[in-house]
Amino acid sequence: MRLDKLTVKAQEALQAAQGIADDGESQVIEPEHLLKALLDAAEGVVRPIVQKVGADPDLLEAEATTAIAAMPRVTGSGATAPAGIGPRLNTVLASAFKHAEKLKDAYVSTEHLLLGVAGDGGEAGRILGKQGVTEARLLEALGELRAGAKVTDQNPEAQFQALERFSRNLTQAARDGKL
């Protein structure tokens, strides 16, 4: 895996997942850790995408936290080593790289990581699937949110929904009677 092909936010999500695994005394970083890290990110595309498919990001985060709490813990002298990437997370990362390639993106971003987690056959994939967050629905939502845009640099999240973040929709405000 080439870390230089991950966006800044994707790298931060993996680092946060490692921190979550270390805090939970896990020996390996699993997709559940990554899912929690993706949902924890205040800014980014994961929460809006999850909401776009009709799921509750806070509920997903709570379920990921519960799944992490149920994982085996390592205590004692071996607990000082930082958690490494587990085989399931490795599969998720490989899937994320494939999704980026299919979407003709130059970098793997957080939405690709979410797609990889959604395809996970373990608990993280089940948590997402239970709320209808599937690869197919995510790809559909991504198509709408991106409007044809591609990930061409390591900081694409800065451009994500820039209009919504830095402007006011006067038409919608008029419809809502808020003018």
C-alpha positions as protocol buffer text, in pm:
chain_id: "A"
residue {
  index: 1
  type: MET
  ca { x: 0 y: 0 z: 0 }
}
residue {
  index: 2
  type: ARG
  ca { x: 135 y: 338 z: -99 }
}
residue {
  index: 3
  type: LEU
  ca { x: 58 y: 598 z: 166 }
}
residue {
  index: 4
  type: ASP
  ca { x: 149 y: 875 z: -77 }
}
residue {
  index: 5
  type: LYS
  ca { x: -163 y: 778 z: -275 }
}
residue {
  index: 6
  type: LEU
  ca { x: -389 y: 858 z: 22 }
}
residue {
  index: 7
  type: THR
  ca { x: -540 y: 1202 z: 69 }
}
residue {
  index: 8
  type: VAL
  ca { x: -447 y: 1396 z: 382 }
}
residue {
  index: 9
  type: LYS
  ca { x: -787 y: 1318 z: 539 }
}
residue {
  index: 10
  type: ALA
  ca { x: -751 y: 947 z: 456 }
}
residue {
  index: 11
  type: GLN
  ca { x: -410 y: 942 z: 623 }
}
residue {
  index: 12
  type: GLU
  ca { x: -555 y: 1122 z: 925 }
}
residue {
  index: 13
  type: ALA
  ca { x: -839 y: 866 z: 942 }
}
residue {
  index: 14
  type: LEU
  ca { x: -591 y: 577 z: 945 }
}
residue {
  index: 15
  type: GLN
  ca { x: -387 y: 748 z: 1217 }
}
residue {
  index: 16
  type: ALA
  ca { x: -704 y: 808 z: 1419 }
}
residue {
  index: 17
  type: ALA
  ca { x: -802 y: 441 z: 1371 }
}
residue {
  index: 18
  type: GLN
  ca { x: -464 y: 339 z: 1509 }
}
residue {
  index: 19
  type: GLY
  ca { x: -517 y: 570 z: 1806 }
}
residue {
  index: 20
  type: ILE
  ca { x: -860 y: 420 z: 1870 }
}
residue {
  index: 21
  type: ALA
  ca { x: -712 y: 68 z: 1849 }
}
residue {
  index: 22
  type: ASP
  ca { x: -428 y: 162 z: 2085 }
}
residue {
  index: 23
  type: ASP
  ca { x: -669 y: 324 z: 2333 }
}
residue {
  index: 24
  type: GLY
  ca { x: -882 y: 9 z: 2328 }
}
residue {
  index: 25
  type: GLU
  ca { x: -572 y: -207 z: 2382 }
}
residue {
  index: 26
  type: SER
  ca { x: -625 y: -382 z: 2047 }
}
residue {
  index: 27
  type: GLN
  ca { x: -334 y: -559 z: 1887 }
}
residue {
  index: 28
  type: VAL
  ca { x: -449 y: -486 z: 1532 }
}
residue {
  index: 29
  type: ILE
  ca { x: -642 y: -208 z: 1360 }
}
residue {
  index: 30
  type: GLU
  ca { x: -971 y: -345 z: 1229 }
}
residue {
  index: 31
  type: PRO
  ca { x: -1235 y: -197 z: 994 }
}
residue {
  index: 32
  type: GLU
  ca { x: -1445 y: -108 z: 1300 }
}
residue {
  index: 33
  type: HIS
  ca { x: -1167 y: 122 z: 1421 }
}
residue {
  index: 34
  type: LEU
  ca { x: -1151 y: 285 z: 1079 }
}
residue {
  index: 35
  type: LEU
  ca { x: -1530 y: 322 z: 1064 }
}
residue {
  index: 36
  type: LYS
  ca { x: -1532 y: 500 z: 1400 }
}
residue {
  index: 37
  type: ALA
  ca { x: -1242 y: 723 z: 1291 }
}
residue {
  index: 38
  type: LEU
  ca { x: -1421 y: 815 z: 967 }
}
residue {
  index: 39
  type: LEU
  ca { x: -1741 y: 900 z: 1154 }
}
residue {
  index: 40
  type: ASP
  ca { x: -1550 y: 1092 z: 1425 }
}
residue {
  index: 41
  type: ALA
  ca { x: -1407 y: 1336 z: 1169 }
}
residue {
  index: 42
  type: ALA
  ca { x: -1590 y: 1665 z: 1217 }
}
residue {
  index: 43
  type: GLU
  ca { x: -1506 y: 1793 z: 872 }
}
residue {
  index: 44
  type: GLY
  ca { x: -1503 y: 1571 z: 571 }
}
residue {
  index: 45
  type: VAL
  ca { x: -1730 y: 1388 z: 336 }
}
residue {
  index: 46
  type: VAL
  ca { x: -1819 y: 1071 z: 529 }
}
residue {
  index: 47
  type: ARG
  ca { x: -2096 y: 1208 z: 750 }
}
residue {
  index: 48
  type: PRO
  ca { x: -2274 y: 1393 z: 462 }
}
residue {
  index: 49
  type: ILE
  ca { x: -2250 y: 1082 z: 242 }
}
residue {
  index: 50
  type: VAL
  ca { x: -2390 y: 859 z: 517 }
}
residue {
  index: 51
  type: GLN
  ca { x: -2673 y: 1108 z: 573 }
}
residue {
  index: 52
  type: LYS
  ca { x: -2737 y: 1123 z: 197 }
}
residue {
  index: 53
  type: VAL
  ca { x: -2810 y: 747 z: 193 }
}
residue {
  index: 54
  type: GLY
  ca { x: -3052 y: 793 z: 483 }
}
residue {
  index: 55
  type: ALA
  ca { x: -2844 y: 661 z: 772 }
}
residue {
  index: 56
  type: ASP
  ca { x: -2775 y: 821 z: 1109 }
}
residue {
  index: 57
  type: PRO
  ca { x: -2398 y: 880 z: 1149 }
}
residue {
  index: 58
  type: ASP
  ca { x: -2427 y: 916 z: 1528 }
}
residue {
  index: 59
  type: LEU
  ca { x: -2601 y: 578 z: 1558 }
}
residue {
  index: 60
  type: LEU
  ca { x: -2340 y: 418 z: 1330 }
}
residue {
  index: 61
  type: GLU
  ca { x: -2063 y: 568 z: 1543 }
}
residue {
  index: 62
  type: ALA
  ca { x: -2226 y: 435 z: 1862 }
}
residue {
  index: 63
  type: GLU
  ca { x: -2254 y: 86 z: 1710 }
}
residue {
  index: 64
  type: ALA
  ca { x: -1890 y: 97 z: 1599 }
}
residue {
  index: 65
  type: THR
  ca { x: -1791 y: 198 z: 1953 }
}
residue {
  index: 66
  type: THR
  ca { x: -1989 y: -97 z: 2094 }
}
residue {
  index: 67
  type: ALA
  ca { x: -1824 y: -336 z: 1848 }
}
residue {
  index: 68
  type: ILE
  ca { x: -1479 y: -205 z: 1942 }
}
residue {
  index: 69
  type: ALA
  ca { x: -1554 y: -247 z: 2313 }
}
residue {
  index: 70
  type: ALA
  ca { x: -1635 y: -614 z: 2249 }
}
residue {
  index: 71
  type: MET
  ca { x: -1299 y: -681 z: 2078 }
}
residue {
  index: 72
  type: PRO
  ca { x: -1024 y: -877 z: 2251 }
}
residue {
  index: 73
  type: ARG
  ca { x: -773 y: -667 z: 2444 }
}
residue {
  index: 74
  type: VAL
  ca { x: -399 y: -712 z: 2489 }
}
residue {
  index: 75
  type: THR
  ca { x: -262 y: -625 z: 2831 }
}
residue {
  index: 76
  type: GLY
  ca { x: 74 y: -676 z: 2992 }
}
residue {
  index: 77
  type: SER
  ca { x: 419 y: -640 z: 2840 }
}
residue {
  index: 78
  type: GLY
  ca { x: 300 y: -692 z: 2478 }
}
residue {
  index: 79
  type: ALA
  ca { x: 50 y: -409 z: 2508 }
}
residue {
  index: 80
  type: THR
  ca { x: 311 y: -136 z: 2457 }
}
residue {
  index: 81
  type: ALA
  ca { x: 357 y: -199 z: 2084 }
}
residue {
  index: 82
  type: PRO
  ca { x: 134 y: 15 z: 1861 }
}
residue {
  index: 83
  type: ALA
  ca { x: -147 y: -166 z: 1681 }
}
residue {
  index: 84
  type: GLY
  ca { x: -73 y: -278 z: 1327 }
}
residue {
  index: 85
  type: ILE
  ca { x: -300 y: -320 z: 1028 }
}
residue {
  index: 86
  type: GLY
  ca { x: -504 y: -640 z: 1057 }
}
residue {
  index: 87
  type: PRO
  ca { x: -585 y: -870 z: 764 }
}
residue {
  index: 88
  type: ARG
  ca { x: -947 y: -749 z: 741 }
}
residue {
  index: 89
  type: LEU
  ca { x: -838 y: -384 z: 730 }
}
residue {
  index: 90
  type: ASN
  ca { x: -580 y: -474 z: 467 }
}
residue {
  index: 91
  type: THR
  ca { x: -864 y: -615 z: 254 }
}
residue {
  index: 92
  type: VAL
  ca { x: -1067 y: -296 z: 312 }
}
residue {
  index: 93
  type: LEU
  ca { x: -771 y: -82 z: 204 }
}
residue {
  index: 94
  type: ALA
  ca { x: -720 y: -292 z: -110 }
}
residue {
  index: 95
  type: SER
  ca { x: -1089 y: -246 z: -189 }
}
residue {
  index: 96
  type: ALA
  ca { x: -1058 y: 130 z: -134 }
}
residue {
  index: 97
  type: PHE
  ca { x: -770 y: 146 z: -382 }
}
residue {
  index: 98
  type: LYS
  ca { x: -981 y: -50 z: -636 }
}
residue {
  index: 99
  type: HIS
  ca { x: -1275 y: 187 z: -589 }
}
residue {
  index: 100
  type: ALA
  ca { x: -1047 y: 487 z: -645 }
}
residue {
  index: 101
  type: GLU
  ca { x: -917 y: 325 z: -963 }
}
residue {
  index: 102
  type: LYS
  ca { x: -1271 y: 249 z: -1089 }
}
residue {
  index: 103
  type: LEU
  ca { x: -1377 y: 607 z: -1022 }
}
residue {
  index: 104
  type: LYS
  ca { x: -1064 y: 728 z: -1203 }
}
residue {
  index: 105
  type: ASP
  ca { x: -940 y: 913 z: -895 }
}
residue {
  index: 106
  type: ALA
  ca { x: -569 y: 982 z: -854 }
}
residue {
  index: 107
  type: TYR
  ca { x: -582 y: 944 z: -473 }
}
residue {
  index: 108
  type: VAL
  ca { x: -766 y: 727 z: -221 }
}
residue {
  index: 109
  type: SER
  ca { x: -986 y: 951 z: -8 }
}
residue {
  index: 110
  type: THR
  ca { x: -1214 y: 896 z: 290 }
}
residue {
  index: 111
  type: GLU
  ca { x: -1511 y: 809 z: 69 }
}
residue {
  index: 112
  type: HIS
  ca { x: -1309 y: 527 z: -87 }
}
residue {
  index: 113
  type: LEU
  ca { x: -1222 y: 403 z: 263 }
}
residue {
  index: 114
  type: LEU
  ca { x: -1593 y: 412 z: 352 }
}
residue {
  index: 115
  type: LEU
  ca { x: -1673 y: 212 z: 37 }
}
residue {
  index: 116
  type: GLY
  ca { x: -1411 y: -43 z: 142 }
}
residue {
  index: 117
  type: VAL
  ca { x: -1558 y: -68 z: 493 }
}
residue {
  index: 118
  type: ALA
  ca { x: -1909 y: -110 z: 347 }
}
residue {
  index: 119
  type: GLY
  ca { x: -1780 y: -412 z: 155 }
}
residue {
  index: 120
  type: ASP
  ca { x: -1626 y: -564 z: 469 }
}
residue {
  index: 121
  type: GLY
  ca { x: -1768 y: -906 z: 549 }
}
residue {
  index: 122
  type: GLY
  ca { x: -1722 y: -850 z: 923 }
}
residue {
  index: 123
  type: GLU
  ca { x: -1890 y: -644 z: 1190 }
}
residue {
  index: 124
  type: ALA
  ca { x: -1815 y: -303 z: 1034 }
}
residue {
  index: 125
  type: GLY
  ca { x: -1985 y: -400 z: 708 }
}
residue {
  index: 126
  type: ARG
  ca { x: -2280 y: -543 z: 903 }
}
residue {
  index: 127
  type: ILE
  ca { x: -2316 y: -220 z: 1104 }
}
residue {
  index: 128
  type: LEU
  ca { x: -2332 y: -15 z: 785 }
}
residue {
  index: 129
  type: GLY
  ca { x: -2555 y: -263 z: 602 }
}
residue {
  index: 130
  type: LYS
  ca { x: -2805 y: -266 z: 887 }
}
residue {
  index: 131
  type: GLN
  ca { x: -2878 y: 101 z: 814 }
}
residue {
  index: 132
  type: GLY
  ca { x: -2876 y: 54 z: 438 }
}
residue {
  index: 133
  type: VAL
  ca { x: -2526 y: 190 z: 381 }
}
residue {
  index: 134
  type: THR
  ca { x: -2415 y: -39 z: 98 }
}
residue {
  index: 135
  type: GLU
  ca { x: -2149 y: 2 z: -168 }
}
residue {
  index: 136
  type: ALA
  ca { x: -2416 y: 54 z: -435 }
}
residue {
  index: 137
  type: ARG
  ca { x: -2600 y: 324 z: -239 }
}
residue {
  index: 138
  type: LEU
  ca { x: -2273 y: 495 z: -146 }
}
residue {
  index: 139
  type: LEU
  ca { x: -2163 y: 503 z: -510 }
}
residue {
  index: 140
  type: GLU
  ca { x: -2499 y: 653 z: -607 }
}
residue {
  index: 141
  type: ALA
  ca { x: -2474 y: 921 z: -335 }
}
residue {
  index: 142
  type: LEU
  ca { x: -2113 y: 994 z: -430 }
}
residue {
  index: 143
  type: GLY
  ca { x: -2217 y: 1047 z: -790 }
}
residue {
  index: 144
  type: GLU
  ca { x: -2472 y: 1306 z: -681 }
}
residue {
  index: 145
  type: LEU
  ca { x: -2248 y: 1483 z: -430 }
}
residue {
  index: 146
  type: ARG
  ca { x: -1942 y: 1492 z: -651 }
}
residue {
  index: 147
  type: ALA
  ca { x: -2123 y: 1599 z: -967 }
}
residue {
  index: 148
  type: GLY
  ca { x: -1850 y: 1449 z: -1184 }
}
residue {
  index: 149
  type: ALA
  ca { x: -1556 y: 1586 z: -984 }
}
residue {
  index: 150
  type: LYS
  ca { x: -1251 y: 1363 z: -942 }
}
residue {
  index: 151
  type: VAL
  ca { x: -997 y: 1331 z: -662 }
}
residue {
  index: 152
  type: THR
  ca { x: -693 y: 1485 z: -829 }
}
residue {
  index: 153
  type: ASP
  ca { x: -490 y: 1604 z: -529 }
}
residue {
  index: 154
  type: GLN
  ca { x: -425 y: 1513 z: -168 }
}
residue {
  index: 155
  type: ASN
  ca { x: -673 y: 1764 z: -27 }
}
residue {
  index: 156
  type: PRO
  ca { x: -1000 y: 1724 z: -223 }
}
residue {
  index: 157
  type: GLU
  ca { x: -1215 y: 1750 z: 88 }
}
residue {
  index: 158
  type: ALA
  ca { x: -1142 y: 2124 z: 96 }
}
residue {
  index: 159
  type: GLN
  ca { x: -1346 y: 2160 z: -224 }
}
residue {
  index: 160
  type: PHE
  ca { x: -1627 y: 1925 z: -118 }
}
residue {
  index: 161
  type: GLN
  ca { x: -1959 y: 2105 z: -99 }
}
residue {
  index: 162
  type: ALA
  ca { x: -1779 y: 2441 z: -91 }
}
residue {
  index: 163
  type: LEU
  ca { x: -2090 y: 2618 z: -215 }
}
residue {
  index: 164
  type: GLU
  ca { x: -2302 y: 2474 z: 68 }
}
residue {
  index: 165
  type: ARG
  ca { x: -2037 y: 2554 z: 329 }
}
residue {
  index: 166
  type: PHE
  ca { x: -1962 y: 2913 z: 228 }
}
residue {
  index: 167
  type: SER
  ca { x: -2288 y: 3044 z: 84 }
}
residue {
  index: 168
  type: ARG
  ca { x: -2658 y: 3066 z: 160 }
}
residue {
  index: 169
  type: ASN
  ca { x: -2924 y: 2911 z: -62 }
}
residue {
  index: 170
  type: LEU
  ca { x: -3171 y: 3199 z: -93 }
}
residue {
  index: 171
  type: THR
  ca { x: -3417 y: 2992 z: -295 }
}
residue {
  index: 172
  type: GLN
  ca { x: -3437 y: 2730 z: -20 }
}
residue {
  index: 173
  type: ALA
  ca { x: -3459 y: 3001 z: 248 }
}
residue {
  index: 174
  type: ALA
  ca { x: -3754 y: 3158 z: 60 }
}
residue {
  index: 175
  type: ARG
  ca { x: -3926 y: 2818 z: 36 }
}
residue {
  index: 176
  type: ASP
  ca { x: -3878 y: 2771 z: 409 }
}
residue {
  index: 177
  type: GLY
  ca { x: -4011 y: 3123 z: 481 }
}
residue {
  index: 178
  type: LYS
  ca { x: -3682 y: 3233 z: 637 }
}
residue {
  index: 179
  type: LEU
  ca { x: -3613 y: 3547 z: 434 }
}
